Amino acid sequence: MEKMVVVVFDSQPKAYEGLQVFKDLDSEGQISLYDVQIIQREPDGSVHVIESEDRRAFPIVGGSTAVGALVGLIGGPLGALAGAAVGALIGSIGEMEKSGVTDEFVKDVAAALTAGKVAVITDISEKWVTPLDTEMERIGGVVFRRTRDHVERTQDDRDADAHRAEIVRLKAERERARADRLDKIDARIDHARARLENALERKRVGMRLAEQEREAKIRALQKKADSASGEVRRRYTDQIAELRHEYAEKVAVG
């Protein structure tokens, strides 16, 4: 099952221990680590991304933006999530859709990531929570976990619905309008149609990217399975089957 997992630590050395736990569990087939980033909360409240050579061992799969989106949400103004800034809120909705989490999850992580603390942010596949939780508890990490929700109705869907409704309303108004108003109403209908097509195209692009990301993850898992044996190979094979099942269910619903 695809999940976003964030583990908060008191220091950078502990965070690197946490990163090693992720790497060890990945090599054992307990999890599959697709992307990882380490961040630290500064005294002024800003978030600093810690560049790590270790990250190169787990490159972003399929151009995934999930971890990057979550980093931006955690580091961004929390007021935006509470509706303090409309523009920032709209951006936050899009970033949450990319990361597959909710504002509740972001707020929980942000609240725990106080000044000086460090977080390891990951995009993983995981069947059982106990292996990861046990090791992180041992080294003092606080685990936040959320199954990635590949949103069936995105902001683009809601925009498309609004544009369709506007077209219907304008057409009804056109039936009752004076002749001198028809050109202006037709222009507004054309504008709404263009915006509808734009929203639909954004949706199509998002679906293609999600499919490419999923297939890239499956290829990465298959590569690990091919080089493993015994129980570890079986774990990778199970993860592949689960990813394929989740994708098939999403397509059937959509």
C-alpha positions in Angstrom: 0.0 0.0 0.0 1.4 3.4 -1.0 1.9 5.7 2.0 3.4 9.0 3.0 5.5 8.4 6.1 7.1 11.3 8.1 9.3 10.6 11.1 10.3 13.5 13.3 13.6 13.5 15.3 15.3 15.8 17.8 18.5 16.1 15.8 20.2 15.5 12.4 22.2 12.5 13.6 19.0 10.8 14.8 17.4 11.6 11.5 20.2 9.9 9.6 19.8 6.9 11.8 16.1 7.0 10.8 17.1 7.2 7.1 19.3 4.1 7.6 16.3 2.3 9.1 14.3 3.1 5.9 17.2 1.8 3.8 17.6 -1.4 5.8 13.9 -2.2 5.7 13.9 -1.5 2.0 16.7 -4.0 1.4 14.8 -6.6 3.5 11.6 -6.1 1.4 9.7 -4.9 4.4 9.0 -1.6 2.6 9.9 -0.1 -0.7 11.3 3.4 -0.5 10.6 5.5 -3.6 11.6 9.0 -2.5 13.0 10.6 0.6 13.8 14.1 1.8 15.2 15.4 5.1 14.1 18.8 6.4 14.8 20.8 9.6 12.7 23.6 11.2 14.8 26.7 11.8 14.4 29.0 14.9 12.5 31.6 12.7 9.9 28.9 11.7 11.2 28.4 8.2 12.0 24.9 6.9 15.5 24.0 5.6 16.0 21.1 3.2 19.0 19.0 4.1 20.8 17.8 1.0 22.1 14.3 1.5 24.3 12.0 -0.5 22.2 9.1 0.8 19.2 10.4 -1.1 20.8 9.5 -4.4 20.4 5.8 -3.5 16.6 6.4 -3.7 16.0 8.6 -6.7 12.5 9.9 -7.3 10.5 7.3 -9.1 8.6 8.3 -12.3 9.1 12.0 -11.6 6.9 11.7 -8.4 6.2 15.0 -6.8 4.6 13.6 -3.7 7.5 14.2 -1.3 8.3 17.6 -2.8 4.7 18.6 -2.4 4.5 17.5 1.2 7.8 19.4 2.0 6.2 22.5 0.5 3.1 22.1 2.6 4.9 21.5 5.8 7.3 24.5 5.1 4.5 26.8 3.9 2.4 29.2 5.9 0.1 27.2 8.1 -2.3 30.1 8.0 -3.0 29.3 4.3 -4.3 25.9 5.3 -6.6 27.6 7.8 -7.9 29.9 5.0 -6.0 33.0 5.8 -4.9 33.5 2.2 -7.2 32.4 -0.6 -4.4 32.1 -3.2 -2.2 30.1 -0.9 -5.1 27.9 0.0 -5.8 27.1 -3.6 -2.1 26.2 -4.1 -2.3 24.1 -0.9 -5.2 22.1 -2.3 -3.2 21.3 -5.4 -0.2 20.3 -3.4 -2.3 18.1 -1.1 -3.7 16.3 -4.1 -0.2 15.7 -5.4 1.1 14.3 -2.1 -2.1 12.3 -1.4 -2.6 13.5 2.2 -5.0 15.8 4.0 -4.6 19.2 5.8 -5.0 17.3 9.1 -1.9 15.2 8.4 0.1 18.3 7.3 -0.9 20.2 10.5 0.0 17.2 12.7 3.4 17.0 11.2 4.0 20.7 11.2 3.0 20.9 14.9 5.5 18.2 15.9 8.3 19.7 13.8 9.2 22.5 16.2 12.3 24.6 16.0 15.5 22.5 15.7 13.7 19.3 15.0 14.4 17.3 11.9 12.0 15.2 9.8 12.5 12.4 7.3 9.8 12.5 4.7 9.2 9.5 2.5 7.0 8.0 -0.2 6.9 4.2 0.4 5.0 1.0 -0.1 4.3 -0.8 3.2 2.1 -3.7 4.2 2.8 -4.0 7.9 3.5 -1.0 10.2 5.2 -2.8 13.0 8.7 -3.3 11.5 9.1 0.5 10.8 7.4 1.7 14.0 9.4 -0.6 16.2 12.7 0.6 14.8 11.8 4.3 14.9 10.6 4.1 18.5 13.9 2.5 19.4 15.8 5.5 18.2 13.3 8.1 19.4 11.5 8.9 16.2 7.8 10.0 16.1 6.0 8.4 13.2 3.3 10.1 11.2 1.7 7.9 8.5 -1.0 8.4 5.9 -2.1 6.1 3.1 -1.8 8.0 -0.1 -5.2 9.0 -1.3 -5.2 9.2 -5.1 -8.1 11.6 -5.1 -11.0 10.5 -7.4 -12.5 14.0 -7.5 -9.7 16.6 -7.8 -9.8 20.4 -7.9 -9.8 20.1 -11.7 -13.0 18.0 -11.5 -14.6 20.6 -9.3 -13.5 23.4 -11.7 -14.9 21.4 -14.7 -18.3 21.0 -12.9 -18.4 24.7 -12.2 -17.7 25.6 -15.8 -20.4 23.1 -17.1 -22.9 24.7 -14.7 -22.0 28.2 -15.9 -22.4 27.1 -19.6 -25.9 25.7 -18.8 -26.9 28.9 -16.9 -25.6 31.2 -19.7 -27.5 29.2 -22.4 -30.7 29.5 -20.4 -30.1 33.2 -20.0 -29.4 33.5 -23.8 -32.9 32.2 -24.5 -34.4 35.2 -22.7 -31.8 37.9 -23.7 -32.3 40.9 -26.0 -30.6 40.7 -29.4 -28.1 43.3 -28.4 -26.9 41.1 -25.5 -26.4 37.9 -27.5 -22.8 38.6 -28.6 -21.7 39.3 -25.0 -23.4 36.1 -23.7 -21.9 34.1 -26.5 -18.4 35.4 -25.6 -18.9 34.3 -22.0 -20.1 30.9 -23.1 -17.0 30.5 -25.3 -14.8 31.6 -22.4 -16.4 29.1 -20.1 -16.0 26.3 -22.7 -12.3 27.2 -23.0 -11.9 27.0 -19.2 -13.8 23.7 -19.1 -11.4 22.2 -21.7 -8.4 23.5 -19.8 -9.7 21.8 -16.6 -10.3 18.6 -18.4 -6.9 18.6 -20.0 -5.3 19.2 -16.6 -7.2 16.2 -15.3 -6.0 14.1 -18.2 -2.4 15.1 -17.7 -2.6 14.4 -14.0 -4.0 10.9 -14.7 -1.3 10.2 -17.2 1.4 11.3 -14.7 -0.2 9.2 -11.9 -0.2 6.1 -14.2 3.4 6.7 -15.2 4.4 7.1 -11.6 2.7 3.8 -10.6 4.2 1.9 -13.5 7.7 3.3 -12.6 7.2 2.1 -9.0 6.2 -1.4 -10.2 9.3 -1.5 -12.5 11.5 -0.5 -9.5 9.9 -3.2 -7.4 10.3 -5.8 -10.1 14.0 -5.0 -10.4 14.4 -5.6 -6.7 12.4 -8.8 -6.9 14.5 -10.1 -9.8 17.7 -9.6 -7.7 16.3 -11.1 -4.5 15.3 -14.6 -3.4 13.3 -16.4 -0.8 11.1 -14.4 1.6 12.5 -11.0 0.4 11.5 -11.8 -3.2 8.0 -12.8 -2.1 7.6 -9.5 -0.2 8.5 -7.5 -3.3 6.1 -9.7 -5.4 3.3 -9.1 -3.0 3.9 -5.3 -3.2 3.7 -5.4 -7.0 0.5 -7.3 -6.9 -1.0 -4.9 -4.4 0.0 -1.9 -6.4 -1.6 -3.4 -9.6 -4.7 -4.2 -7.6 -5.0 -0.7 -6.3 -4.6 0.8 -9.7 -7.1 -1.6 -11.3 -9.7 -0.6 -8.6 -9.1 3.1 -9.3 -9.5 2.7 -13.0 -12.7 0.7 -12.5 -14.2 3.4 -10.2 -13.1 6.2 -12.5 
